[in-house]
Amino acid sequence: MQTRKLGPTDIDVSLICLGTMTWGQQNTEHQAFEQLDLATAEGINFIDAAEMYPVPPKAETQGLTETYLGNWLARRGRRDDLVIASKVAGPGNGLTYLRNGPRLTRQHIREACEASLKRLKTDYIDLYQVHWPDRSTNFFGQLGYRHNTAEQSTPIEETLGALSELVQEGKIRHIGLSNETPWGTMEYLRLAGEKGWPRVVSIQNPYNLLNRSFEVGLAEIAHREQVGLLAYSPLAFGMLSGKYQGGQRPEGARMTLFSRFSRYSGARGELATQAYVDLAKEHGLTPAELALAYVNSRDFLTSNIIGATSLDQLRENIGSARVELSEEVLKSVETLHADFTYPCP
Ligand code: NAP
């Protein structure tokens, strides 16, 4: 398994990172253990969790994903071989069961981190990420930026200051962002420089053939500031595997089970997906291989966070690390991208 450096740190992370957000909802603890055993045997050393997982978020399941991961870590030992990432939630509708509604204040961040450490049964988290901003801006597919001057958001300075304390105390090793914008990312970096606090080392945003919006403002930052992309939803919730084409809803699959996951399944998404499915078939690739190998091939990418609900999916997705796309395929992808630009932002 290829590795890449996590930002300017000396940490090598596997090109494929194991996503976990189905554990505790679509996957049992036993299945989570099987996924972890297989992934680590295949050379994956990077695992991404969050205090909020599994999804869809619910009071009764919150924290189960980290608990399963912690139980596996305790059983396996050799904690230092692995790079464990987790996240603190920002404010969100329906999350009142998490600290009466999560905010990115000093107190919330400290409480969240302590609880994650306990569930993960570890003394430190390698990469602690801000799951989404504590201000209204464009993330989770929001279009049409509207500025709100009356908003009571937590200053980034307070958030970064709190995270910086956790680094000093050894509870977290590095800080990452998620669902951030170019302005937010540069603001974290500016404050780090001004205050002598740790710099953020990664940005975890959506990136897949149906949503390449990362390239507009953030890809340049990834290179120039050493804040590489941790790409999430590389299969657009499974859409890019082609299994939902023609309105199909396979039994037990995410978009069949949960109507809230509609970001990638509109008419434009289906049309663009069909074009990529056809391209994959023309070149003897599975649609998932094409979609994942494309993400793997980007030079602003640090790691591709895959998700799977079965071991067969997991094998196929990890296998994408061995697929090299030809110049011809890459050129065709760009032609399709010009026709279907950001069908599902
Ligand atoms: P994804 O690759 O877009 O979707 C993964 C889902 O697609 C699987 O759970 C599975 O669902 C289906 N699938 C996977 N491989 C397949 C294959 N080979 N053939 C057919 N179907 C396949 O990724 P994601 O789950 O949305 O995200 C991956 C990880 O990124 C998460 O676990 C999490 O760690 C992270 N993430 C972070 C954020 C954030 O806000 N920071 C948001 C989303 C995700 P079914 O079996 O149900 O179809």
Residues whose N, C-alpha, C, O or C-beta is under 5 A from the ligand:
A	BS01	NAP	G19 T20 M21 D48 H131 S178 Q204 Y232 S233 P234 L235 A236 F237 G238 S241 G252 A253 R254 A288 I305 I306 G307 A308 T309 Q313 E316
